[in-house]
Amino acid sequence: MTSHMTPRGGVILFAHGSRDPLWRLPIDAVAQRMLAQQPGRPVSVAFLELTEPNLPHTVEALMKQGVAYVRIVPMFLGVGRHAREDLPKLVQGLTEAYPQMSFELLPAIGEHPAMTALMADIAAGSV
């Protein structure tokens, strides 16, 4: 837990989105697991396109709940244009639109060494 993660700090799991409504189920499952593990922490999902809610709507909802710090976790395995260019621009816009809030943009989840190790274990059949 970082020093920013106060009881009113929130987490947004940010993903691309899809026309297929079932596509979002794994993202929602991660959010539900986080809520079960830490019931006092606001956890939300947001999507870049094709799926609601989008990032600005999610941030607005968290602000109305009194959240002042938001940790944004890109739920991307690889870093393409969306994670490298689009998302930082969106976060910059949110920083300007919500000066009373602070935002931490994490690297894409697929770049985390624990995720790499877990994917290797799954592929090898050891989990």
N, CA, C and O atoms as a GROMACS GRO file, in nm:
protein
  508
    1MET      N    1   0.085  -0.117   0.000
    1MET     CA    2   0.000   0.000   0.000
    1MET      C    3   0.089   0.124   0.000
    1MET      O    4   0.179   0.136   0.083
    2THR      N    5   0.064   0.213  -0.091
    2THR     CA    6   0.144   0.334  -0.097
    2THR      C    7   0.092   0.433   0.005
    2THR      O    8  -0.016   0.414   0.061
    3SER      N    9   0.169   0.538   0.029
    3SER     CA   10   0.126   0.640   0.125
    3SER      C   11   0.001   0.712   0.077
    3SER      O   12  -0.070   0.771   0.158
    4HIS      N   13  -0.026   0.707  -0.053
    4HIS     CA   14  -0.146   0.772  -0.107
    4HIS      C   15  -0.273   0.693  -0.078
    4HIS      O   16  -0.383   0.749  -0.085
    5MET      N   17  -0.261   0.565  -0.047
    5MET     CA   18  -0.381   0.482  -0.036
    5MET      C   19  -0.447   0.500   0.100
    5MET      O   20  -0.432   0.417   0.189
    6THR      N   21  -0.517   0.608   0.113
    6THR     CA   22  -0.593   0.639   0.233
    6THR      C   23  -0.728   0.568   0.223
    6THR      O   24  -0.760   0.514   0.117
    7PRO      N   25  -0.806   0.568   0.330
    7PRO     CA   26  -0.938   0.504   0.320
    7PRO      C   27  -1.026   0.563   0.211
    7PRO      O   28  -1.113   0.493   0.159
    8ARG      N   29  -1.007   0.687   0.174
    8ARG     CA   30  -1.088   0.747   0.068
    8ARG      C   31  -1.020   0.741  -0.067
    8ARG      O   32  -1.068   0.801  -0.163
    9GLY      N   33  -0.909   0.668  -0.077
    9GLY     CA   34  -0.845   0.649  -0.206
    9GLY      C   35  -0.919   0.542  -0.285
    9GLY      O   36  -0.964   0.443  -0.228
   10GLY      N   37  -0.932   0.563  -0.414
   10GLY     CA   38  -1.004   0.468  -0.497
   10GLY      C   39  -0.915   0.409  -0.605
   10GLY      O   40  -0.806   0.459  -0.634
   11VAL      N   41  -0.964   0.302  -0.663
   11VAL     CA   42  -0.894   0.234  -0.772
   11VAL      C   43  -0.990   0.225  -0.891
   11VAL      O   44  -1.107   0.190  -0.876
   12ILE      N   45  -0.937   0.256  -1.008
   12ILE     CA   46  -1.011   0.236  -1.133
   12ILE      C   47  -0.935   0.135  -1.217
   12ILE      O   48  -0.818   0.154  -1.249
   13LEU      N   49  -1.002   0.027  -1.252
   13LEU     CA   50  -0.948  -0.071  -1.345
   13LEU      C   51  -0.990  -0.025  -1.484
   13LEU      O   52  -1.108  -0.023  -1.516
   14PHE      N   53  -0.893   0.012  -1.565
   14PHE     CA   54  -0.920   0.072  -1.695
   14PHE      C   55  -0.888  -0.027  -1.806
   14PHE      O   56  -0.777  -0.080  -1.813
   15ALA      N   57  -0.987  -0.052  -1.892
   15ALA     CA   58  -0.969  -0.147  -2.002
   15ALA      C   59  -1.018  -0.086  -2.132
   15ALA      O   60  -1.078   0.021  -2.133
   16HIS      N   61  -0.992  -0.154  -2.242
   16HIS     CA   62  -1.025  -0.101  -2.374
   16HIS      C   63  -1.175  -0.093  -2.396
   16HIS      O   64  -1.227   0.014  -2.428
   17GLY      N   65  -1.245  -0.203  -2.380
   17GLY     CA   66  -1.388  -0.209  -2.410
   17GLY      C   67  -1.412  -0.292  -2.535
   17GLY      O   68  -1.321  -0.318  -2.613
   18SER      N   69  -1.538  -0.336  -2.552
   18SER     CA   70  -1.574  -0.421  -2.665
   18SER      C   71  -1.724  -0.411  -2.690
   18SER      O   72  -1.801  -0.375  -2.600
   19ARG      N   73  -1.765  -0.443  -2.809
   19ARG     CA   74  -1.908  -0.451  -2.838
   19ARG      C   75  -1.973  -0.573  -2.773
   19ARG      O   76  -2.093  -0.575  -2.750
   20ASP      N   77  -1.893  -0.673  -2.744
   20ASP     CA   78  -1.942  -0.796  -2.683
   20ASP      C   79  -1.959  -0.772  -2.532
   20ASP      O   80  -1.860  -0.748  -2.462
   21PRO      N   81  -2.081  -0.778  -2.481
   21PRO     CA   82  -2.103  -0.749  -2.339
   21PRO      C   83  -2.034  -0.848  -2.244
   21PRO      O   84  -2.009  -0.815  -2.128
   22LEU      N   85  -2.003  -0.968  -2.292
   22LEU     CA   86  -1.935  -1.066  -2.207
   22LEU      C   87  -1.786  -1.036  -2.192
   22LEU      O   88  -1.722  -1.089  -2.101
   23TRP      N   89  -1.731  -0.954  -2.279
   23TRP     CA   90  -1.589  -0.923  -2.278
   23TRP      C   91  -1.545  -0.864  -2.144
   23TRP      O   92  -1.434  -0.889  -2.099
   24ARG      N   93  -1.630  -0.786  -2.082
   24ARG     CA   94  -1.594  -0.714  -1.960
   24ARG      C   95  -1.595  -0.800  -1.835
   24ARG      O   96  -1.549  -0.756  -1.729
   25LEU      N   97  -1.646  -0.921  -1.843
   25LEU     CA   98  -1.662  -1.004  -1.724
   25LEU      C   99  -1.532  -1.026  -1.645
   25LEU      O  100  -1.537  -1.019  -1.522
   26PRO      N  101  -1.417  -1.050  -1.709
   26PRO     CA  102  -1.294  -1.066  -1.630
   26PRO      C  103  -1.255  -0.938  -1.556
   26PRO      O  104  -1.203  -0.944  -1.444
   27ILE      N  105  -1.278  -0.823  -1.616
   27ILE     CA  106  -1.245  -0.696  -1.550
   27ILE      C  107  -1.337  -0.678  -1.429
   27ILE      O  108  -1.292  -0.641  -1.320
   28ASP      N  109  -1.467  -0.704  -1.448
   28ASP     CA  110  -1.561  -0.695  -1.337
   28ASP      C  111  -1.525  -0.794  -1.226
   28ASP      O  112  -1.542  -0.763  -1.108
   29ALA      N  113  -1.476  -0.912  -1.263
   29ALA     CA  114  -1.438  -1.012  -1.163
   29ALA      C  115  -1.320  -0.964  -1.078
   29ALA      O  116  -1.317  -0.987  -0.957
   30VAL      N  117  -1.225  -0.897  -1.141
   30VAL     CA  118  -1.112  -0.841  -1.065
   30VAL      C  119  -1.165  -0.736  -0.967
   30VAL      O  120  -1.125  -0.734  -0.850
   31ALA      N  121  -1.254  -0.649  -1.013
   31ALA     CA  122  -1.311  -0.546  -0.925
   31ALA      C  123  -1.385  -0.610  -0.808
   31ALA      O  124  -1.371  -0.565  -0.694
   32GLN      N  125  -1.465  -0.714  -0.836
   32GLN     CA  126  -1.540  -0.780  -0.729
   32GLN      C  127  -1.446  -0.846  -0.628
   32GLN      O  128  -1.472  -0.842  -0.507
   33ARG      N  129  -1.340  -0.904  -0.676
   33ARG     CA  130  -1.243  -0.966  -0.584
   33ARG      C  131  -1.178  -0.861  -0.496
   33ARG      O  132  -1.160  -0.882  -0.376
   34MET      N  133  -1.142  -0.747  -0.556
   34MET     CA  134  -1.082  -0.638  -0.477
   34MET      C  135  -1.180  -0.589  -0.372
   34MET      O  136  -1.141  -0.566  -0.257
   35LEU      N  137  -1.307  -0.572  -0.410
   35LEU     CA  138  -1.408  -0.525  -0.315
   35LEU      C  139  -1.427  -0.625  -0.200
   35LEU      O  140  -1.447  -0.584  -0.086
   36ALA      N  141  -1.420  -0.754  -0.231
   36ALA     CA  142  -1.432  -0.856  -0.127
   36ALA      C  143  -1.312  -0.853  -0.032
   36ALA      O  144  -1.326  -0.873   0.088
   37GLN      N  145  -1.193  -0.828  -0.087
   37GLN     CA  146  -1.071  -0.826  -0.007
   37GLN      C  147  -1.057  -0.698   0.075
   37GLN      O  148  -1.004  -0.700   0.186
   38GLN      N  149  -1.106  -0.586   0.019
   38GLN     CA  150  -1.093  -0.456   0.085
   38GLN      C  151  -1.226  -0.382   0.072
   38GLN      O  152  -1.237  -0.290  -0.008
   39PRO      N  153  -1.325  -0.420   0.151
   39PRO     CA  154  -1.460  -0.364   0.135
   39PRO      C  155  -1.469  -0.213   0.153
   39PRO      O  156  -1.563  -0.152   0.103
   40GLY      N  157  -1.376  -0.150   0.222
   40GLY     CA  158  -1.382  -0.006   0.242
   40GLY      C  159  -1.324   0.076   0.129
   40GLY      O  160  -1.338   0.199   0.128
   41ARG      N  161  -1.259   0.012   0.034
   41ARG     CA  162  -1.194   0.086  -0.074
   41ARG      C  163  -1.286   0.095  -0.195
   41ARG      O  164  -1.334  -0.008  -0.243
   42PRO      N  165  -1.310   0.214  -0.246
   42PRO     CA  166  -1.389   0.226  -0.370
   42PRO      C  167  -1.310   0.169  -0.488
   42PRO      O  168  -1.197   0.211  -0.514
   43VAL      N  169  -1.370   0.075  -0.557
   43VAL     CA  170  -1.310   0.014  -0.676
   43VAL      C  171  -1.412   0.024  -0.788
   43VAL      O  172  -1.528  -0.015  -0.772
   44SER      N  173  -1.369   0.076  -0.902
   44SER     CA  174  -1.458   0.094  -1.017
   44SER      C  175  -1.388   0.045  -1.143
   44SER      O  176  -1.267   0.023  -1.144
   45VAL      N  177  -1.466   0.029  -1.247
   45VAL     CA  178  -1.410  -0.003  -1.378
   45VAL      C  179  -1.444   0.112  -1.473
   45VAL      O  180  -1.541   0.184  -1.454
   46ALA      N  181  -1.361   0.127  -1.575
   46ALA     CA  182  -1.384   0.227  -1.679
   46ALA      C  183  -1.325   0.173  -1.808
   46ALA      O  184  -1.234   0.090  -1.808
   47PHE      N  185  -1.380   0.223  -1.919
   47PHE     CA  186  -1.340   0.172  -2.049
   47PHE      C  187  -1.310   0.286  -2.145
   47PHE      O  188  -1.370   0.393  -2.137
   48LEU      N  189  -1.218   0.260  -2.236
   48LEU     CA  190  -1.179   0.359  -2.335
   48LEU      C  191  -1.289   0.382  -2.438
   48LEU      O  192  -1.322   0.495  -2.471
   49GLU      N  193  -1.346   0.272  -2.487
   49GLU     CA  194  -1.449   0.286  -2.590
   49GLU      C  195  -1.535   0.161  -2.595
   49GLU      O  196  -1.496   0.055  -2.544
   50LEU      N  197  -1.651   0.173  -2.655
   50LEU     CA  198  -1.743   0.063  -2.683
   50LEU      C  199  -1.813   0.003  -2.561
   50LEU      O  200  -1.906  -0.075  -2.578
   51THR      N  201  -1.772   0.037  -2.443
   51THR     CA  202  -1.829  -0.016  -2.319
   51THR      C  203  -1.841   0.098  -2.220
   51THR      O  204  -1.754   0.185  -2.213
   52GLU      N  205  -1.947   0.098  -2.144
   52GLU     CA  206  -1.966   0.200  -2.040
   52GLU      C  207  -1.936   0.139  -1.904
   52GLU      O  208  -1.953   0.018  -1.883
   53PRO      N  209  -1.892   0.222  -1.811
   53PRO     CA  210  -1.874   0.366  -1.815
   53PRO      C  211  -1.736   0.403  -1.870
   53PRO      O  212  -1.644   0.322  -1.871
   54ASN      N  213  -1.725   0.526  -1.916
   54ASN     CA  214  -1.594   0.573  -1.960
   54ASN      C  215  -1.518   0.632  -1.840
   54ASN      O  216  -1.573   0.642  -1.730
   55LEU      N  217  -1.394   0.668  -1.861
   55LEU     CA  218  -1.310   0.714  -1.751
   55LEU      C  219  -1.361   0.844  -1.687
   55LEU      O  220  -1.367   0.851  -1.564
   56PRO      N  221  -1.399   0.946  -1.764
   56PRO     CA  222  -1.450   1.068  -1.699
   56PRO      C  223  -1.575   1.043  -1.613
   56PRO      O  224  -1.587   1.100  -1.504
   57HIS      N  225  -1.666   0.959  -1.660
   57HIS     CA  226  -1.786   0.931  -1.580
   57HIS      C  227  -1.751   0.857  -1.450
   57HIS      O  228  -1.810   0.883  -1.345
   58THR      N  229  -1.656   0.767  -1.459
   58THR     CA  230  -1.614   0.692  -1.341
   58THR      C  231  -1.547   0.784  -1.239
   58THR      O  232  -1.572   0.774  -1.119
   59VAL      N  233  -1.461   0.873  -1.286
   59VAL     CA  234  -1.395   0.968  -1.197
   59VAL      C  235  -1.499   1.059  -1.132
   59VAL      O  236  -1.491   1.085  -1.012
   60GLU      N  237  -1.593   1.107  -1.208
   60GLU     CA  238  -1.700   1.193  -1.154
   60GLU      C  239  -1.775   1.120  -1.042
   60GLU      O  240  -1.803   1.179  -0.938
   61ALA      N  241  -1.809   0.994  -1.064
   61ALA     CA  242  -1.881   0.916  -0.963
   61ALA      C  243  -1.797   0.900  -0.836
   61ALA      O  244  -1.849   0.910  -0.725
   62LEU      N  245  -1.668   0.874  -0.852
   62LEU     CA  246  -1.581   0.860  -0.736
   62LEU      C  247  -1.568   0.992  -0.661
   62LEU      O  248  -1.569   0.994  -0.538
   63MET      N  249  -1.557   1.103  -0.734
   63MET     CA  250  -1.548   1.234  -0.670
   63MET      C  251  -1.672   1.260  -0.585
   63MET      O  252  -1.662   1.312  -0.474
   64LYS      N  253  -1.789   1.224  -0.638
   64LYS     CA  254  -1.914   1.244  -0.564
   64LYS      C  255  -1.921   1.158  -0.438
   64LYS      O  256  -1.998   1.187  -0.347
   65GLN      N  257  -1.840   1.050  -0.433
   65GLN     CA  258  -1.832   0.966  -0.314
   65GLN      C  259  -1.730   1.018  -0.213
   65GLN      O  260  -1.713   0.961  -0.105
   66GLY      N  261  -1.663   1.129  -0.249
   66GLY     CA  262  -1.563   1.187  -0.160
   66GLY      C  263  -1.423   1.136  -0.181
   66GLY      O  264  -1.336   1.160  -0.098
   67VAL      N  265  -1.399   1.064  -0.290
   67VAL     CA  266  -1.265   1.012  -0.320
   67VAL      C  267  -1.178   1.128  -0.370
   67VAL      O  268  -1.216   1.200  -0.462
   68ALA      N  269  -1.061   1.143  -0.310
   68ALA     CA  270  -0.970   1.251  -0.350
   68ALA      C  271  -0.846   1.198  -0.423
   68ALA      O  272  -0.778   1.274  -0.492
   69TYR      N  273  -0.818   1.071  -0.408
   69TYR     CA  274  -0.702   1.009  -0.472
   69TYR      C  275  -0.749   0.889  -0.553
   69TYR      O  276  -0.823   0.805  -0.503
   70VAL      N  277  -0.705   0.881  -0.678
   70VAL     CA  278  -0.747   0.771  -0.765
   70VAL      C  279  -0.624   0.705  -0.826
   70VAL      O  280  -0.538   0.771  -0.886
   71ARG      N  281  -0.617   0.575  -0.810
   71ARG     CA  282  -0.511   0.494  -0.871
   71ARG      C  283  -0.573   0.429  -0.994
   71ARG      O  284  -0.669   0.353  -0.983
   72ILE      N  285  -0.518   0.458  -1.112
   72ILE     CA  286  -0.571   0.404  -1.237
   72ILE      C  287  -0.480   0.291  -1.284
   72ILE      O  288  -0.360   0.310  -1.305
   73VAL      N  289  -0.540   0.172  -1.298
   73VAL     CA  290  -0.465   0.053  -1.335
   73VAL      C  291  -0.505   0.011  -1.476
   73VAL      O  292  -0.616  -0.040  -1.495
   74PRO      N  293  -0.417   0.031  -1.575
   74PRO     CA  294  -0.449  -0.012  -1.711
   74PRO      C  295  -0.446  -0.165  -1.719
   74PRO      O  296  -0.343  -0.227  -1.695
   75MET      N  297  -0.560  -0.223  -1.752
   75MET     CA  298  -0.573  -0.368  -1.758
   75MET      C  299  -0.537  -0.419  -1.898
   75MET      O  300  -0.614  -0.490  -1.962
   76PHE      N  301  -0.418  -0.380  -1.944
   76PHE     CA  302  -0.366  -0.419  -2.074
   76PHE      C  303  -0.248  -0.513  -2.054
   76PHE      O  304  -0.166  -0.491  -1.965
   77LEU      N  305  -0.240  -0.618  -2.136
   77LEU     CA  306  -0.125  -0.707  -2.128
   77LEU      C  307  -0.003  -0.643  -2.192
   77LEU      O  308   0.109  -0.658  -2.141
   78GLY      N  309  -0.022  -0.574  -2.300
   78GLY     CA  310   0.088  -0.508  -2.369
   78GLY      C  311   0.063  -0.359  -2.377
   78GLY      O  312  -0.049  -0.312  -2.355
   79VAL      N  313   0.168  -0.287  -2.410
   79VAL     CA  314   0.157  -0.141  -2.418
   79VAL      C  315   0.154  -0.102  -2.565
   79VAL      O  316   0.256  -0.103  -2.634
   80GLY      N  317   0.036  -0.066  -2.610
   80GLY     CA  318   0.019  -0.013  -2.745
   80GLY      C  319  -0.013   0.135  -2.737
   80GLY      O  320   0.009   0.200  -2.635
   81ARG      N  321  -0.065   0.186  -2.846
   81ARG     CA  322  -0.095   0.330  -2.854
   81ARG      C  323  -0.192   0.375  -2.746
   81ARG      O  324  -0.176   0.484  -2.689
   82HIS      N  325  -0.293   0.293  -2.716
   82HIS     CA  326  -0.392   0.334  -2.616
   82HIS      C  327  -0.326   0.356  -2.480
   82HIS      O  328  -0.349   0.458  -2.415
   83ALA      N  329  -0.244   0.261  -2.436
   83ALA     CA  330  -0.179   0.272  -2.305
   83ALA      C  331  -0.067   0.376  -2.306
   83ALA      O  332  -0.044   0.444  -2.207
   84ARG      N  333   0.003   0.387  -2.418
   84ARG     CA  334   0.118   0.475  -2.427
   84ARG      C  335   0.079   0.621  -2.450
   84ARG      O  336   0.143   0.711  -2.397
   85GLU      N  337  -0.027   0.645  -2.531
   85GLU     CA  338  -0.061   0.782  -2.569
   85GLU      C  339  -0.200   0.826  -2.522
   85GLU      O  340  -0.213   0.931  -2.459
   86ASP      N  341  -0.301   0.747  -2.552
   86ASP     CA  342  -0.439   0.789  -2.524
   86ASP      C  343  -0.468   0.802  -2.375
   86ASP      O  344  -0.523   0.903  -2.330
   87LEU      N  345  -0.431   0.702  -2.298
   87LEU     CA  346  -0.461   0.705  -2.155
   87LEU      C  347  -0.389   0.819  -2.082
   87LEU      O  348  -0.453   0.889  -2.004
   88PRO      N  349  -0.260   0.841  -2.103
   88PRO     CA  350  -0.197   0.956  -2.037
   88PRO      C  351  -0.264   1.090  -2.072
   88PRO      O  352  -0.274   1.178  -1.987
   89LYS      N  353  -0.309   1.105  -2.196
   89LYS     CA  354  -0.381   1.228  -2.234
   89LYS      C  355  -0.513   1.239  -2.158
   89LYS      O  356  -0.548   1.347  -2.111
   90LEU      N  357  -0.585   1.128  -2.146
   90LEU     CA  358  -0.710   1.128  -2.068
   90LEU      C  359  -0.684   1.166  -1.923
   90LEU      O  360  -0.758   1.246  -1.865
   91VAL      N  361  -0.580   1.111  -1.864
   91VAL     CA  362  -0.548   1.140  -1.724
   91VAL      C  363  -0.506   1.286  -1.708
   91VAL      O  364  -0.541   1.350  -1.609
   92GLN      N  365  -0.432   1.338  -1.804
   92GLN     CA  366  -0.394   1.480  -1.798
   92GLN      C  367  -0.519   1.568  -1.800
   92GLN      O  368  -0.528   1.665  -1.726
   93GLY      N  369  -0.615   1.534  -1.886
   93GLY     CA  370  -0.741   1.608  -1.891
   93GLY      C  371  -0.817   1.599  -1.759
   93GLY      O  372  -0.877   1.697  -1.716
   94LEU      N  373  -0.815   1.482  -1.695
   94LEU     CA  374  -0.882   1.466  -1.566
   94LEU      C  375  -0.813   1.549  -1.458
   94LEU      O  376  -0.879   1.607  -1.372
   95THR      N  377  -0.680   1.554  -1.463
   95THR     CA  378  -0.605   1.634  -1.367
   95THR      C  379  -0.644   1.781  -1.377
   95THR      O  380  -0.656   1.850  -1.276
   96GLU      N  381  -0.663   1.827  -1.500
   96GLU     CA  382  -0.704   1.966  -1.520
   96GLU      C  383  -0.850   1.988  -1.481
   96GLU      O  384  -0.883   2.092  -1.424
   97ALA      N  385  -0.936   1.892  -1.510
   97ALA     CA  386  -1.080   1.906  -1.481
   97ALA      C  387  -1.110   1.888  -1.332
   97ALA      O  388  -1.209   1.942  -1.283
   98TYR      N  389  -1.028   1.814  -1.261
   98TYR     CA  390  -1.052   1.784  -1.119
   98TYR      C  391  -0.927   1.819  -1.038
   98TYR      O  392  -0.858   1.729  -0.989
   99PRO      N  393  -0.896   1.947  -1.024
   99PRO     CA  394  -0.774   1.985  -0.951
   99PRO      C  395  -0.778   1.946  -0.803
   99PRO      O  396  -0.674   1.942  -0.738
  100GLN      N  397  -0.896   1.919  -0.751
  100GLN     CA  398  -0.909   1.879  -0.610
  100GLN      C  399  -0.875   1.731  -0.589
  100GLN      O  400  -0.868   1.684  -0.475
  101MET      N  401  -0.854   1.659  -0.698
  101MET     CA  402  -0.821   1.517  -0.689
  101MET      C  403  -0.678   1.494  -0.737
  101MET      O  404  -0.622   1.573  -0.812
  102SER      N  405  -0.620   1.385  -0.691
  102SER     CA  406  -0.489   1.346  -0.744
  102SER      C  407  -0.503   1.208  -0.808
  102SER      O  408  -0.582   1.124  -0.764
  103PHE      N  409  -0.424   1.188  -0.912
  103PHE     CA  410  -0.432   1.066  -0.992
  103PHE      C  411  -0.294   1.001  -1.001
  103PHE      O  412  -0.193   1.069  -1.019
  104GLU      N  413  -0.291   0.870  -0.988
  104GLU     CA  414  -0.170   0.792  -1.009
  104GLU      C  415  -0.199   0.694  -1.122
  104GLU      O  416  -0.288   0.610  -1.110
  105LEU      N  417  -0.125   0.705  -1.230
  105LEU     CA  418  -0.140   0.615  -1.344
  105LEU      C  419  -0.031   0.510  -1.337
  105LEU      O  420   0.088   0.540  -1.350
  106LEU      N  421  -0.072   0.385  -1.316
  106LEU     CA  422   0.023   0.275  -1.307
  106LEU      C  423   0.060   0.225  -1.446
  106LEU      O  424  -0.011   0.253  -1.542
  107PRO      N  425   0.171   0.152  -1.457
  107PRO     CA  426   0.204   0.087  -1.584
  107PRO      C  427   0.098  -0.019  -1.616
  107PRO      O  428   0.024  -0.063  -1.528
  108ALA      N  429   0.093  -0.060  -1.740
  108ALA     CA  430   0.000  -0.166  -1.781
  108ALA      C  431   0.022  -0.290  -1.695
  108ALA      O  432   0.136  -0.326  -1.665
  109ILE      N  433  -0.087  -0.354  -1.656
  109ILE     CA  434  -0.081  -0.469  -1.566
  109ILE      C  435   0.006  -0.582  -1.623
  109ILE      O  436   0.069  -0.655  -1.547
  110GLY      N  437   0.009  -0.595  -1.754
  110GLY     CA  438   0.090  -0.699  -1.817
  110GLY      C  439   0.239  -0.679  -1.803
  110GLY      O  440   0.317  -0.772  -1.826
  111GLU      N  441   0.281  -0.558  -1.765
  111GLU     CA  442   0.423  -0.531  -1.746
  111GLU      C  443   0.472  -0.565  -1.605
  111GLU      O  444   0.592  -0.564  -1.578
  112HIS      N  445   0.379  -0.595  -1.515
  112HIS     CA  446   0.418  -0.624  -1.377
  112HIS      C  447   0.484  -0.762  -1.370
  112HIS      O  448   0.430  -0.858  -1.424
  113PRO      N  449   0.600  -0.772  -1.305
  113PRO     CA  450   0.669  -0.902  -1.297
  113PRO      C  451   0.583  -1.014  -1.238
  113PRO      O  452   0.596  -1.129  -1.278
  114ALA      N  453   0.496  -0.982  -1.143
  114ALA     CA  454   0.410  -1.086  -1.085
  114ALA      C  455   0.311  -1.138  -1.189
  114ALA      O  456   0.279  -1.257  -1.189
  115MET      N  457   0.263  -1.051  -1.276
  115MET     CA  458   0.170  -1.094  -1.381
  115MET      C  459   0.243  -1.182  -1.483
  115MET      O  460   0.190  -1.283  -1.528
  116THR      N  461   0.364  -1.142  -1.520
  116THR     CA  462   0.444  -1.222  -1.613
  116THR      C  463   0.467  -1.362  -1.555
  116THR      O  464   0.453  -1.462  -1.625
  117ALA      N  465   0.503  -1.367  -1.428
  117ALA     CA  466   0.528  -1.496  -1.362
  117ALA      C  467   0.398  -1.579  -1.357
  117ALA      O  468   0.401  -1.699  -1.383
  118LEU      N  469   0.287  -1.517  -1.325
  118LEU     CA  470   0.160  -1.590  -1.318
  118LEU      C  471   0.121  -1.644  -1.454
  118LEU      O  472   0.078  -1.759  -1.465
  119MET      N  473   0.135  -1.564  -1.559
  119MET     CA  474   0.101  -1.610  -1.694
  119MET      C  475   0.191  -1.728  -1.735
  119MET      O  476   0.144  -1.823  -1.798
  120ALA      N  477   0.319  -1.720  -1.700
  120ALA     CA  478   0.411  -1.831  -1.731
  120ALA      C  479   0.369  -1.958  -1.657
  120ALA      O  480   0.371  -2.067  -1.713
  121ASP      N  481   0.330  -1.943  -1.529
  121ASP     CA  482   0.286  -2.058  -1.450
  121ASP      C  483   0.158  -2.118  -1.509
  121ASP      O  484   0.145  -2.240  -1.516
  122ILE      N  485   0.066  -2.035  -1.550
  122ILE     CA  486  -0.059  -2.084  -1.611
  122ILE      C  487  -0.028  -2.159  -1.740
  122ILE      O  488  -0.079  -2.269  -1.763
  123ALA      N  489   0.056  -2.098  -1.824
  123ALA     CA  490   0.091  -2.161  -1.952
  123ALA      C  491   0.162  -2.295  -1.932
  123ALA      O  492   0.143  -2.389  -2.009
  124ALA      N  493   0.245  -2.304  -1.827
  124ALA     CA  494   0.319  -2.427  -1.800
  124ALA      C  495   0.233  -2.532  -1.729
  124ALA      O  496   0.275  -2.647  -1.716
  125GLY      N  497   0.115  -2.493  -1.684
  125GLY     CA  498   0.028  -2.586  -1.615
  125GLY      C  499   0.063  -2.607  -1.469
  125GLY      O  500   0.023  -2.707  -1.409
  126SER      N  501   0.137  -2.513  -1.411
  126SER     CA  502   0.179  -2.531  -1.272
  126SER      C  503   0.088  -2.460  -1.172
  126SER      O  504   0.117  -2.458  -1.053
  127VAL      N  505  -0.021  -2.401  -1.220
  127VAL     CA  506  -0.122  -2.341  -1.129
  127VAL      C  507  -0.256  -2.401  -1.158
  127VAL      O  508  -0.354  -2.365  -1.093
   0.00000   0.00000   0.00000
